Every structure is written in C-alpha cells, then in structure tokens.
C-alpha cells in the first residue's frame, strides 16, 4: 500500500517541478520580450522599441527642390526656342512656344512665296518678252495685262507681301527674344517666395522737424511683403 502511495507522491512532485520550470521560463521570456517605461508605465515589445530606435538613428534624406541655373537656362533658350522652358520644368509653356514658332514660320514662308510670285509677275508684265507670262495666273479674270491697272496691281501686291514678310520676320525675332527673356527671368525667380500676406497699412505718424523743435503730424504707409 505504501509503494503506490510513494509513487503517486513522487509523480506529483515531478509534475510540480515541471510546472515551476515552465512558469520561470515564461517569466524569463516575458522579461526579455517586454521593456517597461517606468516614467509612463507603458509596456512595449522589444521589437517595437528596436524599430523606433532604428528609425530615430536612420538618416532621412529629403530631396532638394529643383532650382534652375539662370545661365544654363539662358544658353538653352538661345540654342533653340523652348529648351529653356523645358530646362526650367515649365512644360505648360512649351506648346505656346512651339505654336508661336510654327505660326510665325508659316507666315514668313507664305508671305515670302507670294512676294516672289508677284515680283516675278511684275517683272514679266513690265518687259517686252511675250514668252514671260507668269502674271496671267495672278491677274483677275478679264484684266488687260497691258493696262496700267494691271501693272499697278502687280506692284502693289509685290510691296504688300514684302511688307507682310518683313513684319513676320520681325515678329519671329521678337518672339524668339521673348522666349529667351522668359526662360532667364523664370530661372532667376525660381526661389522667389511670394507671401500671401501682401498688404498696406495707413496710420497717423509723428515726424521730427529738423528746422524746429515742433513735431509734424502726417500719415505713414506700411507695406507688408512677408
């Protein structure tokens, strides 16, 4: 009877020891896993604290804002219209630039073509060679080529299209200069900060008169730009 009883006691002691070891292991793991912030009484996992420390110690690289170089922008705009705007990243201006270039180029070509046609027609109508009849395609139907009206018409058209061609060339040069100036000024003002607080305040003020000891009253204007 004693032997079974002793066996039961031994088994109970072994089970108790095993449970105690497991509890100690759990406590040890818990102590190693959690870190107690005594000041705030907050318990955080070690992994979370490690991640926070790594984020604090990690260098955060902030990308720098693009600031174009005015000299580069100027040279790009001089090389070809629109390159300065592309360098400044003002892409919405590119269609305007190339639209102006195409339009003015077409105007120069169109007016130049008619100027050449009417110049040749005027020379042909003024000479005595019967084989030169380029004016026939340009005269109104039924107009006598030997009349003074036909000769004056060819001369007037020649001068008109020459003036239009010259104006188109002047416009193209002016437009080219505007694109260059725009690219350079835009690069210069790339980092210019326009504050929303732009105001003017008017108030009374007292000014010292250097010629007398009496103060002078007046108005003071205060301009706020930032």
PAKE-725259 format. One record per residue: x negated, y negated, z of N, C-alpha, C in turn; residue in one letter. Coordinates in pm, whole numbers, padded with zeros to 5 digits, always signed. Example, Ala and Ser with C-alpha at 12.3 -4.5 7.8 and 13.67 -1.06 7.14 Angstrom:
-01319+00569+00780-01230+00450+00780-01320+00330+00780A -01285+00225+00708-01367+00106+00714-01290-00003+00787S 
END
This chain:
-00083+00120+00000+00000+00000+00000-00087-00125+00000X -00205-00117+00068-00292-00233+00074-00356-00262-00061X -00390-00157-00135-00458-00179-00263-00373-00258-00362X -00248-00221-00382-00167-00304-00474-00154-00447-00425X -00143-00464-00294-00130-00598-00239-00256-00680-00264X -00374-00614-00243-00501-00682-00266-00516-00718-00414X -00475-00629-00501-00484-00658-00644-00399-00779-00682X -00280-00785-00623-00192-00899-00653-00254-01027-00604X -00316-01027-00485-00380-01146-00430-00495-01191-00519X -00576-01093-00564-00690-01126-00650-00643-01187-00781X -00536-01131-00838-00483-01185-00963-00431-01327-00945X -00363-01350-00831-00313-01486-00806-00425-01585-00791X -00535-01545-00725-00650-01636-00711-00715-01666-00844X -00725-01564-00928-00785-01587-01060-00700-01683-01144X -00568-01660-01137-00479-01749-01212-00488-01891-01162X -00499-01906-01029-00510-02041-00970-00639-02109-01014X -00748-02032-01015-00875-02090-01060-00871-02132-01207X -00806-02049-01288-00795-02083-01430-00713-02210-01449X -00602-02222-01377-00520-02343-01388-00596-02466-01341X -00676-02450-01237-00753-02563-01187-00859-02607-01288X -00921-02510-01352-01019-02544-01456-00955-02616-01573X -00836-02572-01613-00767-02638-01724-00728-02782-01689X -00683-02801-01564-00647-02936-01521-00769-03027-01521X -00884-02975-01471-01006-03055-01473-01048-03089-01615X -01032-02989-01706-01068-03014-01847-00981-03122-01908X -00850-03115-01877-00758-03217-01930-00793-03353-01875X -00826-03361-01746-00862-03490-01688-00992-03544-01748X -01086-03453-01770-01212-03496-01829-01191-03550-01970X -01110-03477-02050-01081-03523-02185-01006-03655-02185X -00914-03667-02087-00836-03791-02079-00926-03908-02044X -01018-03888-01951-01109-03996-01913-01200-04035-02027X -01240-03938-02107-01330-03968-02219-01256-04026-02339X -01125-04000-02347-01049-04047-02463-00992-04186-02443X -00954-04219-02319-00892-04348-02291-00986-04438-02217X -00977-04564-02253-01060-04666-02189-00966-04767-02126X -00981-04786-01996-00889-04871-01921-00943-05013-01915X -00860-05109-01963-00891-05250-01949-00836-05296-01815X -00925-05306-01715-00881-05333-01579-00821-05471-01564X -00867-05568-01641-00814-05703-01624-00668-05711-01669X -00634-05642-01776-00498-05648-01830-00418-05522-01801X -00479-05423-01739-00412-05298-01706-00353-05232-01831X -00431-05234-01938-00387-05173-02063-00479-05057-02094X -00422-04947-02132-00498-04827-02165-00496-04811-02316X -00614-04810-02376-00627-04797-02521-00714-04678-02554X -00687-04611-02663-00774-04498-02704-00911-04550-02745X -01010-04462-02726-01147-04498-02765-01156-04524-02915X -01082-04447-02994-01090-04465-03139-01041-04603-03180X -00935-04653-03112-00884-04784-03143-00982-04892-03102X -01045-04875-02986-01145-04972-02943-01266-04971-03034X -01303-04852-03080-01417-04843-03171-01387-04913-03302X -01261-04898-03351-01223-04965-03475-01222-05115-03458X -01173-05162-03343-01170-05305-03318-01311-05362-03310X -01401-05289-03239-01540-05337-03230-01606-05341-03367X -01578-05239-03448-01639-05238-03580-01587-05351-03667X -01458-05386-03650-01404-05498-03727-01462-05630-03681X -01483-05643-03548-01541-05767-03498-01686-05783-03541X -01759-05672-03542-01900-05678-03578-01922-05683-03729X -01819-05649-03805-01834-05645-03950-01830-05786-04007X -01919-05816-04099-01924-05948-04162-01818-05957-04270X -01729-06054-04256-01623-06074-04353-01672-06171-04461X -01673-06126-04584-01719-06207-04696-01600-06280-04756X -01600-06411-04746-01493-06493-04802-01538-06543-04939X -01463-06514-05045-01506-06559-05178-01505-06711-05187X -01608-06765-05248-01618-06909-05263-01527-06958-05376X -01472-07076-05354-01389-07137-05456-01475-07180-05575X -01422-07159-05693-01497-07193-05814-01504-07343-05831X -01623-07394-05845-01645-07537-05871-01727-07549-05999X -01666-07598-06105-01739-07607-06231-01849-07712-06226X -01953-07688-06302-02062-07784-06316-02025-07885-06425X -02021-08014-06393-01982-08113-06495-02073-08113-06617X -02204-08091-06597-02295-08091-06712-02267-07973-06804X -02246-07856-06747-02213-07740-06830-02081-07760-06902X -01984-07813-06831-01854-07838-06894-01867-07936-07009X -01951-08038-06992-01972-08136-07098-02035-08072-07221X -02138-07990-07200-02205-07927-07314-02115-07826-07384X -02037-07751-07307-01945-07657-07368-01841-07729-07454X -01790-07841-07402-01691-07918-07479-01752-07979-07604X -01880-08017-07597-01946-08072-07716-01973-07965-07820X -02003-07843-07776-02033-07736-07871-01910-07701-07954X -01796-07687-07887-01674-07650-07958-01554-07697-07877X -01452-07756-07940-01335-07803-07865-01266-07688-07792X -01235-07710-07667-01165-07611-07587-01254-07529-07497X -01385-07519-07529-01473-07439-07445-01490-07500-07306X -01491-07632-07300-01500-07697-07170-01380-07668-07083X -01260-07667-07143-01140-07635-07068-01140-07489-07022X -01190-07401-07106-01199-07259-07067-01298-07242-06953X -01411-07312-06960-01509-07304-06852-01452-07358-06720X -01372-07464-06728-01311-07520-06607-01192-07438-06558X -01156-07334-06633-01043-07247-06600-00910-07322-06606X -00904-07421-06691-00780-07491-06719-00720-07430-06846X -00674-07305-06833-00632-07230-06951-00506-07287-07014X -00423-07356-06938-00300-07410-06995-00328-07522-07094X -00449-07581-07090-00484-07688-07184-00534-07634-07317X -00573-07507-07320-00632-07451-07442-00534-07454-07559X -00407-07413-07543-00316-07423-07659-00297-07567-07707X -00300-07664-07615-00287-07803-07656-00407-07846-07740X -00526-07806-07695-00647-07844-07768-00648-07783-07907X -00623-07653-07916-00630-07588-08046-00512-07626-08135X -00398-07660-08074-00287-07712-08154-00323-07844-08218X -00388-07933-08140-00432-08059-08198-00538-08041-08304X -00631-07948-08281-00736-07923-08380-00677-07872-08511X -00585-07776-08500-00524-07720-08622-00442-07826-08695X -00363-07904-08619-00280-08006-08682-00361-08114-08753X -00465-08162-08688-00547-08267-08749-00629-08213-08866X -00675-08089-08855-00748-08029-08968-00658-08014-09089X -00533-07973-09064-00438-07960-09175-00407-08097-09236X -00395-08199-09152-00366-08334-09202-00481-08386-09289X -00604-08360-09246-00719-08403-09327-00722-08330-09460X -00698-08200-09456-00701-08121-09580-00588-08160-09674X -00469-08179-09622-00352-08210-09705-00366-08348-09770X -00400-08447-09690-00417-08582-09744-00537-08590-09838X -00643-08517-09806-00760-08516-09895-00730-08454-10029X -00647-08350-10029-00611-08285-10156-00534-08381-10246X -00433-08447-10190-00356-08539-10272-00436-08662-10311X -00529-08703-10226-00615-08814-10265-00700-08779-10386X -00754-08658-10388-00834-08615-10503-00748-08602-10628X -00626-08548-10612-00538-08532-10728-00501-08667-10789X -00463-08763-10706-00424-08893-10758-00544-08974-10808X -00663-08948-10752-00782-09016-10803-00815-08968-10943X -00806-08837-10963-00832-08785-11098-00722-08829-11195X -00598-08829-11148-00488-08873-11236-00504-09019-11274X -00549-09103-11181-00569-09245-11213-00682-09263-11314X -00787-09184-11300-00896-09194-11399-00848-09148-11536X -00768-09041-11538-00721-08990-11666-00624-09086-11735X -00539-09149-11654-00441-09239-11716-00502-09369-11763X -00620-09402-11711-00686-09526-11749-00782-09507-11866X -00825-09382-11894-00917-09364-12006-00839-09345-12136X -00913-09332-12243-00851-09318-12376-00862-09177-12431X -00902-09083-12347-00915-08944-12392-00779-08877-12388X -00727-08830-12499-00593-08767-12498-00591-08629-12433X -00707-08569-12412-00713-08435-12354-00704-08436-12200X -00722-08549-12140-00714-08558-11994-00574-08604-11956X -00493-08509-11911-00353-08538-11880-00312-08483-11742X -00401-08495-11646-00367-08445-11512-00257-08527-11446X -00233-08647-11495-00130-08733-11436+00011-08687-11468X +00027-08602-11569+00161-08559-11609+00234-08483-11498X +00160-08411-11415+00224-08336-11306+00263-08426-11188X +00209-08546-11185+00231-08634-11070+00327-08748-11101X +00345-08780-11228+00437-08888-11264+00581-08842-11254X +00672-08929-11214+00814-08895-11216+00861-08862-11358X +00961-08779-11366+01010-08735-11497+01062-08855-11577X +01016-08864-11702+01061-08970-11792+00979-09097-11785X +00872-09098-11704+00791-09218-11692+00690-09223-11806X +00678-09337-11869+00582-09356-11978+00442-09370-11918X +00347-09277-11952+00213-09286-11894+00133-09407-11939X +00175-09471-12047+00102-09588-12095+00151-09719-12031X +00255-09710-11955+00311-09829-11893+00227-09871-11773X +00239-09999-11740+00168-10049-11623+00224-09992-11493X +00353-09956-11493+00415-09896-11374+00348-09764-11339X +00321-09681-11443+00256-09552-11418+00114-09572-11366X +00043-09666-11422-00094-09692-11375-00097-09745-11232X -00006-09838-11202+00001-09890-11065+00045-09785-10965X +00134-09696-11010+00180-09589-10922+00065-09494-10886X -00016-09456-10984-00129-09368-10957-00230-09435-10863X -00253-09563-10884-00348-09635-10799-00296-09649-10656X -00166-09678-10644-00107-09692-10511-00111-09560-10434X -00076-09452-10502-00079-09321-10437-00222-09284-10397X -00316-09316-10482-00456-09288-10450-00498-09360-10323X -00468-09488-10313-00505-09565-10195-00430-09519-10069X -00304-09480-10089-00224-09436-09974-00280-09308-09913X -00306-09210-09997-00357-09083-09944-00500-09096-09894X -00576-09187-09950-00710-09211-09896-00701-09271-09755X -00606-09362-09735-00588-09420-09601-00541-09315-09502X -00447-09230-09545-00399-09124-09457-00511-09025-09423X -00594-08994-09520-00706-08903-09493-00803-08965-09394X -00834-09094-09413-00927-09160-09321-00869-09169-09180X -00739-09198-09170-00675-09203-09039-00676-09065-08971X -00659-08962-09051-00664-08826-08995-00803-08793-08943X -00905-08837-09014-01042-08814-08968-01068-08891-08839X -01023-09017-08834-01040-09096-08712-00965-09031-08595X -00844-08982-08622-00768-08914-08517-00837-08788-08468X -00899-08714-08561-00968-08592-08522-01089-08624-08435X -01165-08728-08471-01280-08768-08390-01235-08815-08252X -01127-08893-08247-01077-08942-08119-01026-08826-08033X -00958-08731-08095-00908-08616-08020-01023-08532-07966X -01126-08515-08046-01245-08442-08002-01310-08512-07882X -01319-08645-07889-01376-08720-07777-01290-08707-07652X -01158-08705-07669-01069-08691-07554-01087-08555-07488X -01102-08449-07566-01123-08316-07508-01255-08310-07431X -01358-08376-07481-01486-08377-07411-01474-08454-07280X -01412-08571-07285-01395-08651-07164-01308-08578-07061X -01202-08515-07110-01114-08441-07020-01188-08328-06949X -01269-08253-07022-01343-08143-06960-01442-08195-06857X -01511-08304-06889-01610-08358-06795-01544-08415-06670X -01439-08493-06687-01370-08553-06571-01304-08445-06487X -01246-08346-06550-01183-08238-06475-01284-08162-06390X -01405-08142-06443-01509-08075-06364-01557-08165-06250X -01564-08294-06274-01606-08387-06168-01506-08390-06054X -01377-08381-06085-01273-08391-05983-01222-08255-05938X -01300-08150-05961-01254-08016-05924-01236-08002-05774X -01325-08064-05694-01315-08053-05549-01259-08179-05485X -01192-08262-05564-01133-08384-05509-01004-08347-05437X -00997-08378-05309-00884-08341-05226-00783-08456-05226X -00665-08429-05277-00557-08528-05277-00466-08497-05158X -00473-08579-05057-00393-08555-04938-00248-08596-04962X -00153-08522-04902-00013-08562-04918+00021-08689-04842X -00067-08730-04749-00041-08850-04670-00103-08971-04738X -00035-09022-04838-00078-09142-04909+00028-09249-04880X -00006-09342-04797+00093-09440-04755+00026-09575-04733X +00111-09676-04720+00065-09812-04692+00149-09869-04579X +00082-09928-04484+00149-09988-04370+00119-10138-04365X +00224-10215-04341+00211-10361-04333+00248-10403-04191X +00162-10486-04130+00188-10530-03994+00121-10664-03967X +00164-10730-03862+00102-10857-03826-00040-10837-03775X -00123-10938-03796-00262-10931-03752-00309-11070-03713X -00408-11073-03625-00468-11198-03579-00611-11202-03631X -00646-11309-03702-00778-11322-03760-00850-11441-03696X -00980-11425-03681-01060-11534-03626-01098-11632-03735X -01084-11759-03704-01120-11864-03799-01261-11912-03765X -01358-11892-03855-01495-11933-03822-01512-12084-03810X -01420-12160-03868-01432-12306-03864-01370-12368-03739X -01289-12294-03669-01226-12345-03548-01211-12231-03448X -01177-12268-03328-01159-12168-03223-01018-12113-03218X -00930-12162-03304-00792-12118-03304-00777-11993-03392X -00706-11896-03342-00682-11777-03426-00578-11805-03533X -00588-11729-03640-00493-11740-03750-00408-11614-03757X -00281-11633-03781-00189-11522-03794-00173-11485-03942X -00158-11357-03967-00142-11311-04105-00087-11171-04110X -00088-11115-04227-00041-10979-04250-00159-10888-04280X -00150-10766-04232-00256-10667-04253-00199-10547-04327X -00265-10510-04434-00223-10395-04514-00317-10279-04486X -00262-10168-04443-00342-10048-04414-00304-09940-04515X -00403-09896-04590-00384-09788-04686-00441-09660-04626X -00359-09556-04622-00400-09427-04566-00414-09329-04683X -00536-09280-04701-00563-09185-04809-00586-09044-04758X -00598-09025-04629-00622-08890-04576-00574-08882-04433X 
END
